[in-house]
């Protein structure tokens, strides 16, 4: 498609009409308005033998300035601009076609309309609003200028004598005569504009028709689209007919039956394998539940045993605590008894004063120390057990 598009644009370049100088076209458009304005200006200056009022020459000059502005929007100038911008036109046409490509029946063409593209492109060449009002604005401005000129030269007719009144009437007639020059200038510009407008549009239409014929291969027409869709539908019908032929053959039904039978066998095997897997899974789940139940029973027995151990340890602690208290009490009683016994022996020793008694006291002291040491050892062992 890209090669076809490039080839078409090259062919389009060979069909280009000879380019024109748009500056000369613009001068041609303003030639008659300029010559006519100079003619009235020479009459105002007295070089030519006809009278033109100052108000008329000012109004004609205003219409002349408007014609200079509107000349760039004439069809003749637009046709010249279109011919000179052929490369830009080809680039925009290439981009327009590339954005709207659509494949149909193995061919790639633009689904957009050439008319829409050329209308959009033509709006960028000139302002259609100016072109549409130019033919009517020049005579309208001429008539308006005539009335303004008559209003400015209209006397008040206040004279009482016949001579003065005749003078005022002659002034009115001369002012009316010069006032009509504005209308004449406006109508002349309107005819000049219409002539070149129609001529330029004719040239533009010929150029557009030449371009459209050269680029017809890039755009889908309504008939081509309908024909392409009809051809694709016929091809689809042919493929469907061949498919039905294959479906209606005996070999197809035999292969279809074998395929269905094979698939049913595979399906049965899958169901049997799935049933076996479910059965094994259920057995594993049952074994796991039984093992979990046994584990829970063992944990329950261990909890009972642990509770019994804690109870017995608590009773043992209570017994050892009470025994410790009793031993402490017995020790205190024994210490008191020993102290009293020592005091008694000391008193006895003092009273007797012999060596035998002293030996007995010393022996008794040693026995008491041993008893105290053994008692302390028992208490420490009881504290360690706690």
C-alpha positions in Angstrom: 0.0 0.0 0.0 2.9 2.4 0.8 4.4 1.8 -2.7 1.0 2.4 -4.3 0.6 5.6 -2.4 4.0 6.9 -3.3 3.5 6.0 -7.0 0.2 7.8 -7.0 1.7 11.0 -5.4 4.5 10.9 -8.0 1.8 10.7 -10.8 0.0 13.6 -9.1 3.2 15.6 -9.2 3.4 15.1 -13.0 -0.2 16.3 -13.4 0.4 19.6 -11.7 -0.6 22.7 -13.7 1.9 25.4 -14.4 2.4 27.5 -11.3 1.5 31.2 -11.3 2.8 34.2 -9.5 0.2 35.0 -6.9 1.6 38.6 -6.5 0.7 39.3 -10.1 -2.7 37.7 -9.6 -3.3 40.1 -6.6 -2.2 43.1 -8.8 -4.6 42.0 -11.5 -7.4 41.8 -8.9 -6.8 45.4 -7.7 -6.0 46.8 -11.1 -9.5 48.0 -12.0 -10.3 49.3 -8.5 -7.0 51.3 -8.5 -7.5 52.7 -12.1 -11.0 53.7 -11.3 -10.1 55.4 -8.1 -7.2 57.3 -9.8 -9.7 58.4 -12.5 -12.1 59.9 -9.9 -9.1 61.4 -8.0 -7.9 63.1 -11.2 -11.4 64.5 -11.6 -11.4 65.8 -8.0 -8.0 67.4 -8.6 -9.4 69.1 -11.7 -7.1 67.4 -14.2 -10.0 65.7 -15.9 -13.1 67.8 -16.9 -15.7 66.4 -14.5 -16.5 67.4 -10.9 -16.0 65.0 -8.0 -16.8 66.2 -4.5 -14.5 65.8 -1.5 -17.0 63.6 0.3 -17.4 61.4 -2.7 -13.7 60.9 -3.1 -13.3 60.0 0.6 -16.2 57.4 0.4 -14.7 55.9 -2.8 -11.3 55.7 -1.1 -12.9 53.8 1.8 -14.4 51.3 -0.6 -11.1 51.0 -2.4 -9.3 50.1 0.9 -12.0 47.4 1.6 -11.4 46.0 -1.9 -7.6 45.7 -1.1 -8.4 43.6 2.0 -11.0 41.4 0.2 -8.8 40.7 -2.8 -6.8 38.0 -1.0 -10.0 36.0 -0.5 -11.1 36.0 -4.1 -11.4 32.7 -5.9 -8.7 33.6 -8.5 -6.2 34.3 -5.7 -7.2 31.1 -3.9 -6.7 29.0 -7.0 -3.2 30.4 -7.4 -2.4 29.7 -3.8 -3.7 26.1 -4.2 -1.4 25.5 -7.2 1.7 27.0 -5.4 1.2 24.8 -2.3 1.1 21.5 -4.1 3.8 19.9 -2.0 2.1 20.8 1.3 -1.1 19.5 -0.2 0.5 16.2 -1.1 1.9 15.8 2.4 -1.4 16.5 4.1 -3.2 14.1 1.6 -0.6 11.4 2.4 -1.2 11.8 6.2 -5.0 11.9 5.7 -5.0 8.7 3.7 -2.6 6.9 6.1 -4.8 7.7 9.1 -7.9 6.2 7.5 -6.6 3.1 5.9 -9.0 0.1 6.0 -8.3 -3.4 4.5 -11.0 -5.1 2.5 -10.6 -8.3 0.5 -6.8 -8.2 0.7 -6.6 -4.5 -0.4 -5.7 -1.5 1.7 -7.4 1.9 0.9 -8.6 4.9 2.7 -12.2 4.7 4.0 -12.4 8.5 4.3 -13.9 10.8 1.7 -11.8 12.9 -0.6 -14.5 15.6 -0.7 -14.3 16.1 3.1 -10.5 16.4 2.8 -10.6 19.0 0.0 -13.3 21.0 1.8 -11.3 21.2 5.0 -8.1 22.1 3.0 -9.9 24.8 1.0 -11.0 26.5 4.2 -7.3 27.0 5.1 -6.6 28.7 1.7 -9.1 31.6 2.1 -11.9 32.8 4.3 -15.2 31.7 2.9 -17.1 34.3 5.0 -15.3 37.2 3.2 -15.8 35.6 -0.2 -19.5 35.1 0.4 -20.3 38.7 1.3 -17.8 40.5 -1.0 -20.1 40.4 -4.1 -22.9 42.2 -2.2 -20.9 44.4 0.1 -19.4 46.6 -2.6 -22.7 47.8 -4.2 -24.2 48.1 -0.7 -21.4 50.4 0.4 -21.7 52.3 -2.9 -25.4 53.0 -2.4 -24.8 53.9 1.3 -22.0 56.3 0.2 -24.4 57.9 -2.4 -27.0 58.6 0.3 -24.3 60.0 2.6 -23.0 62.2 -0.2 -26.5 63.5 -1.0 -27.1 64.2 2.7 -23.9 66.2 3.0 -24.6 68.3 -0.1 -28.3 68.9 0.4 -29.1 72.6 0.8 -31.7 73.9 3.3 -33.8 75.8 0.6 -34.1 78.9 2.9 -33.6 81.5 0.1 -36.5 83.8 -0.7 -35.4 85.0 -4.2 -35.8 83.0 -7.3 -32.1 83.4 -8.2 -30.9 82.1 -4.9 -33.3 79.2 -5.1 -32.1 78.3 -8.6 -28.5 78.4 -7.3 -29.4 76.0 -4.4 -31.1 73.6 -6.9 -28.1 73.7 -9.1 -25.9 72.9 -6.1 -28.2 70.0 -5.2 -28.1 68.6 -8.8 -24.3 68.8 -8.9 -24.0 67.1 -5.5 -26.3 64.4 -6.6 -24.3 63.9 -9.7 -21.0 63.4 -7.8 -22.8 61.2 -5.2 -23.7 58.7 -7.9 -20.0 58.1 -8.6 -19.8 56.2 -5.3 -22.5 53.8 -6.4 -21.0 53.4 -9.8 -17.6 52.6 -8.1 -19.2 50.0 -5.8 -21.2 48.3 -8.6 -18.1 48.2 -10.8 -16.0 46.5 -8.0 -18.8 44.0 -7.5 -18.8 43.0 -11.2 -15.0 42.8 -11.2 -15.1 40.6 -8.0 -17.8 38.3 -9.4 -16.0 37.7 -12.7 -12.7 36.7 -11.0 -14.5 34.8 -8.3 -16.3 32.5 -10.7 -13.2 32.2 -12.9 -11.0 31.2 -9.9 -13.6 28.7 -8.7 -13.7 27.1 -12.1 -9.9 26.7 -12.1 -9.9 25.4 -8.6 -12.6 22.8 -9.5 -10.6 21.7 -12.5 -7.5 21.3 -10.4 -9.4 19.4 -7.7 -11.0 17.1 -10.3 -7.6 16.4 -11.8 -6.2 15.5 -8.3 -9.3 13.4 -7.5 -8.9 11.4 -10.6 -5.2 10.9 -10.0 -5.8 9.7 -6.4 -8.9 7.6 -7.0 -6.8 4.4 -6.3 -6.2 5.6 -2.7 -9.9 5.8 -1.7 -12.6 3.3 -1.4 -15.8 4.0 -3.3 -19.2 2.8 -2.3 -19.3 0.4 -5.2 -15.9 -1.0 -4.5 -16.8 -1.6 -0.8 -20.1 -3.3 -1.7 -18.3 -5.5 -4.3 -15.5 -6.4 -1.9 -18.0 -7.4 0.8 -20.0 -9.4 -1.7 -16.8 -11.2 -2.8 -15.9 -11.9 0.8 -19.3 -13.3 1.4 -19.1 -15.5 -1.6 -15.8 -16.8 -0.4 -17.3 -17.5 3.0 -20.2 -19.4 1.4 -17.7 -21.5 -0.5 -15.8 -22.3 2.6 -19.0 -23.2 4.4 -20.1 -25.4 1.5 -16.7 -27.3 1.6 -17.1 -27.7 5.3 -20.6 -29.2 4.9 -19.2 -31.5 2.3 -16.5 -32.8 4.7 -19.2 -33.1 7.4 -21.5 -35.1 5.2 -18.8 -37.7 4.2 -18.8 -41.2 5.9 -15.1 -41.0 6.8 -15.8 -37.9 8.8 -18.6 -39.6 10.8 -16.4 -42.7 11.3 -13.5 -40.5 12.6 -16.0 -38.5 14.7 -17.4 -41.8 16.2 -14.0 -43.1 17.0 -13.0 -39.8 18.5 -16.1 -39.7 20.7 -15.6 -43.3 21.8 -11.9 -42.7 22.6 -12.9 -39.6 24.6 -15.6 -41.6 26.5 -13.0 -44.2 27.4 -10.6 -41.6 28.6 -13.5 -40.1 30.6 -14.3 -43.4 32.2 -10.6 -43.9 33.1 -10.5 -40.5 34.6 -13.6 -41.2 36.7 -12.2 -44.5 37.9 -8.9 -42.9 38.8 -10.7 -40.1 40.5 -12.8 -42.6 42.6 -9.7 -44.5 43.6 -8.0 -41.2 44.6 -11.1 -40.2 46.6 -11.2 -43.6 48.3 -7.5 -43.4 49.2 -7.9 -39.9 50.4 -10.8 -41.0 52.7 -8.8 -43.8 54.1 -5.9 -41.5 54.8 -8.2 -39.0 56.4 -9.7 -41.8 58.6 -6.3 -43.0 59.7 -5.3 -39.5 60.5 -8.5 -38.9 62.5 -7.8 -42.2 64.5 -4.2 -41.2 65.2 -5.4 -37.7 66.2 -8.0 -39.4 68.6 -5.3 -41.6 70.2 -3.0 -38.6 70.5 -5.8 -36.7 72.3 -6.5 -39.6 74.7 -2.7 -39.8 75.5 -2.6 -36.1 76.1 -5.7 -36.4 78.3 -3.9 -39.2 80.4 -0.8 -37.2 80.6 -2.8 -34.2 81.9 -4.3 -36.4 84.6 -0.9 -37.8 85.6 0.5 -34.3 85.6 -2.3 -33.1 87.8 -1.7 -36.0 90.3 2.0 -35.2 90.4 1.3 -31.6 91.1 -1.2 -32.6 93.8 1.3 -35.0 95.5 4.1 -32.4 95.2 1.8 -29.9 96.9 1.1 -32.3 99.7 4.8 -33.1 100.0 5.6 -29.4 100.2 3.0 -28.9 102.9 4.3 -31.9 104.9 7.9 -30.7 104.6 6.9 -27.2 105.6 5.1 -28.5 108.7 8.0 -30.8 109.5 10.4 -27.9 109.2 8.3 -25.8 111.5 8.1 -28.6 114.1 11.9 -29.1 113.8 12.5 -25.4 114.3 10.2 -25.5 117.3 11.9 -28.6 118.7 15.3 -27.0 118.1 14.3 -23.9 120.0 13.0 -26.1 122.9 16.2 -28.2 122.8 18.3 -25.0 122.8 16.4 -23.7 125.7 16.8 -27.1 127.5 20.5 -27.2 126.7 21.0 -23.7 127.9 19.2 -24.5 131.1 21.2 -27.7 131.4 24.4 -25.8 130.9 23.5 -23.2 133.4 22.6 -26.0 135.8 25.9 -27.8 135.2 27.8 -24.6 135.6 26.1 -24.0 138.8 26.8 -27.5 139.9 30.4 -27.2 138.8 30.7 -24.1 140.8 29.2 -25.8 143.8 31.3 -29.0 143.5 34.5 -27.7 142.0 36.0 -31.0 141.0 37.5 -32.2 137.8 35.1 -35.0 137.1 32.2 -32.7 136.9 34.2 -30.5 134.6 34.8 -33.4 132.2 31.1 -34.3 132.2 30.2 -30.7 131.4 32.7 -30.6 128.5 31.3 -34.0 127.2 27.8 -32.7 127.4 28.8 -29.5 125.5 30.3 -31.6 122.7 27.1 -33.7 122.5 25.0 -30.6 122.3 27.1 -29.1 119.5 26.8 -32.3 117.5 23.1 -32.3 118.0 22.9 -28.6 116.9 25.0 -29.4 113.8 22.9 -32.3 112.8 19.7 -30.2 113.3 21.1 -27.4 111.1 22.0 -30.0 108.4 18.5 -31.4 108.4 17.0 -27.9 108.1 19.3 -27.0 105.1 18.3 -30.2 103.3 14.6 -29.4 104.0 15.1 -25.9 102.5 16.8 -27.4 99.4 13.9 -29.8 98.9 11.6 -26.8 98.8 
